[in-house]
Amino acid sequence: MAKIKKGDLVQVITGKKQDRGGDRGKQGHVLSVLVEQNRVIVEGVNVVTRHLKAGQTDRGSKTGGIVTQEAPIHISNVALVDPSTKKPTKVGFKVEKAKDGSVTKTRVARKSGKDI
């Protein structure tokens, strides 16, 4: 089971401070997880400006221009936010066995012990 998934609320824990133009301390939801590259795309974090080459669609409308979008950030630079304290926390796992023999594995916040 992955520690960070799509839709999770995470906080940037490294990098430049916000007063210096960085993203440290910002919180946002995970838009996608790039497993092979160990990176995540977080809403409102690491926003870059891309210049797209002008082109045309089949209908004749112009495409391209200047677009701002979120760029990937390494997964080690973000921490999952504890839902009870709204602060970043490490993630643990709790394995529970049911009477019928099935096993469920859930993510747990290390500081508060609450399920995420």
Rosetta constraint file for C-alpha pairs under 8 A:
AtomPair CA 1 CA 105 HARMONIC 7.77 0.50
AtomPair CA 3 CA 91 HARMONIC 6.45 0.50
AtomPair CA 3 CA 107 HARMONIC 7.36 0.50
AtomPair CA 4 CA 8 HARMONIC 6.67 0.50
AtomPair CA 4 CA 80 HARMONIC 6.94 0.50
AtomPair CA 5 CA 30 HARMONIC 7.08 0.50
AtomPair CA 5 CA 32 HARMONIC 7.76 0.50
AtomPair CA 5 CA 33 HARMONIC 6.75 0.50
AtomPair CA 6 CA 29 HARMONIC 7.72 0.50
AtomPair CA 6 CA 30 HARMONIC 5.07 0.50
AtomPair CA 6 CA 31 HARMONIC 5.75 0.50
AtomPair CA 6 CA 32 HARMONIC 5.34 0.50
AtomPair CA 6 CA 33 HARMONIC 6.34 0.50
AtomPair CA 7 CA 29 HARMONIC 5.45 0.50
AtomPair CA 7 CA 30 HARMONIC 4.95 0.50
AtomPair CA 7 CA 31 HARMONIC 6.29 0.50
AtomPair CA 7 CA 32 HARMONIC 7.94 0.50
AtomPair CA 8 CA 29 HARMONIC 5.42 0.50
AtomPair CA 8 CA 30 HARMONIC 5.50 0.50
AtomPair CA 8 CA 80 HARMONIC 7.21 0.50
AtomPair CA 9 CA 27 HARMONIC 6.85 0.50
AtomPair CA 9 CA 28 HARMONIC 5.59 0.50
AtomPair CA 9 CA 29 HARMONIC 4.49 0.50
AtomPair CA 9 CA 30 HARMONIC 6.52 0.50
AtomPair CA 9 CA 80 HARMONIC 6.22 0.50
AtomPair CA 9 CA 81 HARMONIC 5.76 0.50
AtomPair CA 10 CA 27 HARMONIC 5.59 0.50
AtomPair CA 10 CA 28 HARMONIC 5.71 0.50
AtomPair CA 10 CA 29 HARMONIC 6.19 0.50
AtomPair CA 10 CA 30 HARMONIC 7.06 0.50
AtomPair CA 10 CA 42 HARMONIC 7.90 0.50
AtomPair CA 10 CA 78 HARMONIC 6.19 0.50
AtomPair CA 10 CA 79 HARMONIC 5.43 0.50
AtomPair CA 10 CA 80 HARMONIC 4.41 0.50
AtomPair CA 10 CA 81 HARMONIC 5.17 0.50
AtomPair CA 10 CA 88 HARMONIC 7.27 0.50
AtomPair CA 11 CA 24 HARMONIC 7.82 0.50
AtomPair CA 11 CA 25 HARMONIC 6.04 0.50
AtomPair CA 11 CA 26 HARMONIC 5.60 0.50
AtomPair CA 11 CA 27 HARMONIC 4.28 0.50
AtomPair CA 11 CA 28 HARMONIC 6.58 0.50
AtomPair CA 11 CA 78 HARMONIC 5.44 0.50
AtomPair CA 11 CA 79 HARMONIC 5.40 0.50
AtomPair CA 11 CA 80 HARMONIC 6.41 0.50
AtomPair CA 11 CA 81 HARMONIC 6.40 0.50
AtomPair CA 11 CA 88 HARMONIC 6.29 0.50
AtomPair CA 12 CA 23 HARMONIC 6.63 0.50
AtomPair CA 12 CA 24 HARMONIC 5.04 0.50
AtomPair CA 12 CA 25 HARMONIC 5.33 0.50
AtomPair CA 12 CA 26 HARMONIC 5.68 0.50
AtomPair CA 12 CA 27 HARMONIC 6.58 0.50
AtomPair CA 12 CA 77 HARMONIC 5.93 0.50
AtomPair CA 12 CA 78 HARMONIC 4.42 0.50
AtomPair CA 12 CA 79 HARMONIC 6.52 0.50
AtomPair CA 13 CA 24 HARMONIC 5.53 0.50
AtomPair CA 13 CA 25 HARMONIC 6.11 0.50
AtomPair CA 13 CA 77 HARMONIC 5.66 0.50
AtomPair CA 13 CA 78 HARMONIC 5.49 0.50
AtomPair CA 13 CA 79 HARMONIC 6.62 0.50
AtomPair CA 14 CA 24 HARMONIC 5.54 0.50
AtomPair CA 14 CA 77 HARMONIC 5.48 0.50
AtomPair CA 14 CA 78 HARMONIC 7.47 0.50
AtomPair CA 15 CA 22 HARMONIC 6.48 0.50
AtomPair CA 15 CA 23 HARMONIC 6.67 0.50
AtomPair CA 15 CA 24 HARMONIC 5.52 0.50
AtomPair CA 15 CA 77 HARMONIC 7.94 0.50
AtomPair CA 16 CA 20 HARMONIC 6.32 0.50
AtomPair CA 16 CA 21 HARMONIC 6.82 0.50
AtomPair CA 16 CA 22 HARMONIC 4.27 0.50
AtomPair CA 16 CA 23 HARMONIC 6.27 0.50
AtomPair CA 16 CA 24 HARMONIC 5.84 0.50
AtomPair CA 17 CA 21 HARMONIC 6.68 0.50
AtomPair CA 17 CA 22 HARMONIC 4.99 0.50
AtomPair CA 17 CA 23 HARMONIC 6.23 0.50
AtomPair CA 17 CA 24 HARMONIC 5.05 0.50
AtomPair CA 17 CA 25 HARMONIC 7.39 0.50
AtomPair CA 18 CA 22 HARMONIC 4.61 0.50
AtomPair CA 18 CA 23 HARMONIC 5.45 0.50
AtomPair CA 18 CA 24 HARMONIC 6.03 0.50
AtomPair CA 18 CA 25 HARMONIC 7.32 0.50
AtomPair CA 23 CA 45 HARMONIC 6.27 0.50
AtomPair CA 23 CA 46 HARMONIC 6.80 0.50
AtomPair CA 26 CA 45 HARMONIC 7.10 0.50
AtomPair CA 27 CA 45 HARMONIC 7.97 0.50
AtomPair CA 28 CA 42 HARMONIC 5.84 0.50
AtomPair CA 28 CA 43 HARMONIC 5.17 0.50
AtomPair CA 28 CA 44 HARMONIC 6.48 0.50
AtomPair CA 28 CA 45 HARMONIC 7.22 0.50
AtomPair CA 29 CA 42 HARMONIC 5.69 0.50
AtomPair CA 29 CA 43 HARMONIC 5.49 0.50
AtomPair CA 30 CA 40 HARMONIC 6.75 0.50
AtomPair CA 30 CA 41 HARMONIC 5.87 0.50
AtomPair CA 30 CA 42 HARMONIC 4.51 0.50
AtomPair CA 30 CA 43 HARMONIC 6.27 0.50
AtomPair CA 31 CA 40 HARMONIC 7.56 0.50
AtomPair CA 31 CA 41 HARMONIC 5.47 0.50
AtomPair CA 31 CA 42 HARMONIC 5.60 0.50
AtomPair CA 31 CA 43 HARMONIC 6.25 0.50
AtomPair CA 32 CA 40 HARMONIC 5.87 0.50
AtomPair CA 32 CA 41 HARMONIC 5.36 0.50
AtomPair CA 32 CA 42 HARMONIC 7.47 0.50
AtomPair CA 33 CA 38 HARMONIC 7.76 0.50
AtomPair CA 33 CA 39 HARMONIC 6.18 0.50
AtomPair CA 33 CA 40 HARMONIC 4.48 0.50
AtomPair CA 33 CA 41 HARMONIC 6.47 0.50
AtomPair CA 34 CA 38 HARMONIC 5.93 0.50
AtomPair CA 34 CA 39 HARMONIC 5.11 0.50
AtomPair CA 34 CA 40 HARMONIC 5.79 0.50
AtomPair CA 35 CA 39 HARMONIC 6.65 0.50
AtomPair CA 38 CA 74 HARMONIC 6.10 0.50
AtomPair CA 38 CA 75 HARMONIC 5.69 0.50
AtomPair CA 39 CA 72 HARMONIC 5.77 0.50
AtomPair CA 39 CA 73 HARMONIC 5.36 0.50
AtomPair CA 39 CA 74 HARMONIC 4.32 0.50
AtomPair CA 39 CA 75 HARMONIC 4.87 0.50
AtomPair CA 40 CA 72 HARMONIC 5.31 0.50
AtomPair CA 40 CA 73 HARMONIC 5.50 0.50
AtomPair CA 40 CA 74 HARMONIC 6.32 0.50
AtomPair CA 40 CA 75 HARMONIC 5.85 0.50
AtomPair CA 41 CA 45 HARMONIC 7.85 0.50
AtomPair CA 41 CA 70 HARMONIC 6.46 0.50
AtomPair CA 41 CA 71 HARMONIC 6.17 0.50
AtomPair CA 41 CA 72 HARMONIC 4.58 0.50
AtomPair CA 41 CA 73 HARMONIC 6.24 0.50
AtomPair CA 42 CA 46 HARMONIC 7.77 0.50
AtomPair CA 42 CA 70 HARMONIC 6.92 0.50
AtomPair CA 42 CA 72 HARMONIC 7.40 0.50
AtomPair CA 42 CA 73 HARMONIC 7.69 0.50
AtomPair CA 43 CA 70 HARMONIC 6.77 0.50
AtomPair CA 44 CA 70 HARMONIC 6.64 0.50
AtomPair CA 45 CA 70 HARMONIC 6.32 0.50
AtomPair CA 45 CA 71 HARMONIC 7.79 0.50
AtomPair CA 46 CA 70 HARMONIC 5.60 0.50
AtomPair CA 46 CA 71 HARMONIC 5.59 0.50
AtomPair CA 46 CA 72 HARMONIC 7.29 0.50
AtomPair CA 46 CA 73 HARMONIC 7.14 0.50
AtomPair CA 47 CA 68 HARMONIC 6.51 0.50
AtomPair CA 47 CA 69 HARMONIC 5.42 0.50
AtomPair CA 47 CA 70 HARMONIC 4.36 0.50
AtomPair CA 47 CA 71 HARMONIC 6.06 0.50
AtomPair CA 48 CA 68 HARMONIC 5.56 0.50
AtomPair CA 48 CA 69 HARMONIC 5.64 0.50
AtomPair CA 48 CA 70 HARMONIC 6.11 0.50
AtomPair CA 48 CA 71 HARMONIC 6.41 0.50
AtomPair CA 49 CA 66 HARMONIC 6.73 0.50
AtomPair CA 49 CA 67 HARMONIC 5.70 0.50
AtomPair CA 49 CA 68 HARMONIC 4.40 0.50
AtomPair CA 49 CA 69 HARMONIC 6.57 0.50
AtomPair CA 50 CA 66 HARMONIC 5.75 0.50
AtomPair CA 50 CA 67 HARMONIC 5.21 0.50
AtomPair CA 50 CA 68 HARMONIC 6.08 0.50
AtomPair CA 50 CA 69 HARMONIC 7.52 0.50
AtomPair CA 51 CA 64 HARMONIC 7.38 0.50
AtomPair CA 51 CA 65 HARMONIC 5.74 0.50
AtomPair CA 51 CA 66 HARMONIC 4.62 0.50
AtomPair CA 51 CA 67 HARMONIC 6.37 0.50
AtomPair CA 52 CA 64 HARMONIC 4.62 0.50
AtomPair CA 52 CA 65 HARMONIC 5.19 0.50
AtomPair CA 52 CA 66 HARMONIC 6.24 0.50
AtomPair CA 52 CA 67 HARMONIC 7.30 0.50
AtomPair CA 53 CA 63 HARMONIC 7.81 0.50
AtomPair CA 53 CA 64 HARMONIC 5.16 0.50
AtomPair CA 53 CA 65 HARMONIC 6.70 0.50
AtomPair CA 54 CA 62 HARMONIC 6.89 0.50
AtomPair CA 54 CA 63 HARMONIC 5.46 0.50
AtomPair CA 54 CA 64 HARMONIC 4.31 0.50
AtomPair CA 54 CA 65 HARMONIC 6.46 0.50
AtomPair CA 55 CA 62 HARMONIC 5.84 0.50
AtomPair CA 55 CA 63 HARMONIC 5.14 0.50
AtomPair CA 55 CA 64 HARMONIC 6.31 0.50
AtomPair CA 56 CA 60 HARMONIC 5.60 0.50
AtomPair CA 56 CA 61 HARMONIC 5.64 0.50
AtomPair CA 56 CA 62 HARMONIC 4.74 0.50
AtomPair CA 56 CA 63 HARMONIC 5.69 0.50
AtomPair CA 57 CA 61 HARMONIC 5.64 0.50
AtomPair CA 57 CA 62 HARMONIC 6.68 0.50
AtomPair CA 57 CA 63 HARMONIC 7.10 0.50
AtomPair CA 73 CA 77 HARMONIC 7.10 0.50
AtomPair CA 74 CA 78 HARMONIC 7.49 0.50
AtomPair CA 79 CA 88 HARMONIC 5.46 0.50
AtomPair CA 79 CA 89 HARMONIC 6.24 0.50
AtomPair CA 79 CA 90 HARMONIC 6.82 0.50
AtomPair CA 80 CA 88 HARMONIC 5.50 0.50
AtomPair CA 80 CA 89 HARMONIC 5.83 0.50
AtomPair CA 80 CA 90 HARMONIC 6.87 0.50
AtomPair CA 80 CA 91 HARMONIC 7.30 0.50
AtomPair CA 81 CA 86 HARMONIC 5.69 0.50
AtomPair CA 81 CA 87 HARMONIC 5.26 0.50
AtomPair CA 81 CA 88 HARMONIC 4.27 0.50
AtomPair CA 81 CA 89 HARMONIC 5.90 0.50
AtomPair CA 82 CA 86 HARMONIC 5.22 0.50
AtomPair CA 82 CA 87 HARMONIC 5.59 0.50
AtomPair CA 82 CA 88 HARMONIC 5.95 0.50
AtomPair CA 82 CA 89 HARMONIC 5.91 0.50
AtomPair CA 82 CA 109 HARMONIC 6.11 0.50
AtomPair CA 82 CA 112 HARMONIC 7.75 0.50
AtomPair CA 82 CA 116 HARMONIC 7.16 0.50
AtomPair CA 83 CA 87 HARMONIC 7.90 0.50
AtomPair CA 83 CA 116 HARMONIC 6.88 0.50
AtomPair CA 84 CA 112 HARMONIC 7.73 0.50
AtomPair CA 84 CA 114 HARMONIC 7.69 0.50
AtomPair CA 89 CA 109 HARMONIC 6.20 0.50
AtomPair CA 89 CA 110 HARMONIC 6.47 0.50
AtomPair CA 89 CA 111 HARMONIC 6.47 0.50
AtomPair CA 90 CA 109 HARMONIC 6.20 0.50
AtomPair CA 90 CA 110 HARMONIC 5.53 0.50
AtomPair CA 90 CA 111 HARMONIC 7.45 0.50
AtomPair CA 91 CA 107 HARMONIC 6.50 0.50
AtomPair CA 91 CA 108 HARMONIC 5.81 0.50
AtomPair CA 91 CA 109 HARMONIC 5.12 0.50
AtomPair CA 91 CA 110 HARMONIC 5.69 0.50
AtomPair CA 92 CA 107 HARMONIC 5.82 0.50
AtomPair CA 92 CA 108 HARMONIC 4.99 0.50
AtomPair CA 92 CA 109 HARMONIC 6.13 0.50
AtomPair CA 92 CA 110 HARMONIC 5.81 0.50
AtomPair CA 93 CA 105 HARMONIC 6.57 0.50
AtomPair CA 93 CA 106 HARMONIC 5.62 0.50
AtomPair CA 93 CA 107 HARMONIC 4.66 0.50
AtomPair CA 93 CA 108 HARMONIC 5.49 0.50
AtomPair CA 94 CA 105 HARMONIC 5.68 0.50
AtomPair CA 94 CA 106 HARMONIC 5.34 0.50
AtomPair CA 94 CA 107 HARMONIC 6.41 0.50
AtomPair CA 94 CA 108 HARMONIC 6.61 0.50
AtomPair CA 95 CA 103 HARMONIC 6.84 0.50
AtomPair CA 95 CA 104 HARMONIC 5.78 0.50
AtomPair CA 95 CA 105 HARMONIC 4.53 0.50
AtomPair CA 95 CA 106 HARMONIC 6.60 0.50
AtomPair CA 96 CA 103 HARMONIC 5.74 0.50
AtomPair CA 96 CA 104 HARMONIC 5.32 0.50
AtomPair CA 96 CA 105 HARMONIC 6.46 0.50
AtomPair CA 97 CA 101 HARMONIC 6.24 0.50
AtomPair CA 97 CA 102 HARMONIC 5.88 0.50
AtomPair CA 97 CA 103 HARMONIC 4.59 0.50
AtomPair CA 97 CA 104 HARMONIC 6.49 0.50
AtomPair CA 98 CA 102 HARMONIC 5.43 0.50
AtomPair CA 98 CA 103 HARMONIC 6.32 0.50
AtomPair CA 98 CA 104 HARMONIC 7.94 0.50
AtomPair CA 106 CA 115 HARMONIC 7.03 0.50
AtomPair CA 106 CA 116 HARMONIC 7.77 0.50
AtomPair CA 107 CA 115 HARMONIC 5.93 0.50
AtomPair CA 107 CA 116 HARMONIC 5.63 0.50
AtomPair CA 108 CA 113 HARMONIC 5.76 0.50
AtomPair CA 108 CA 114 HARMONIC 5.57 0.50
AtomPair CA 108 CA 115 HARMONIC 4.50 0.50
AtomPair CA 108 CA 116 HARMONIC 5.60 0.50
AtomPair CA 109 CA 113 HARMONIC 5.04 0.50
AtomPair CA 109 CA 114 HARMONIC 5.53 0.50
AtomPair CA 109 CA 115 HARMONIC 6.36 0.50
AtomPair CA 109 CA 116 HARMONIC 6.53 0.50
AtomPair CA 110 CA 114 HARMONIC 7.92 0.50
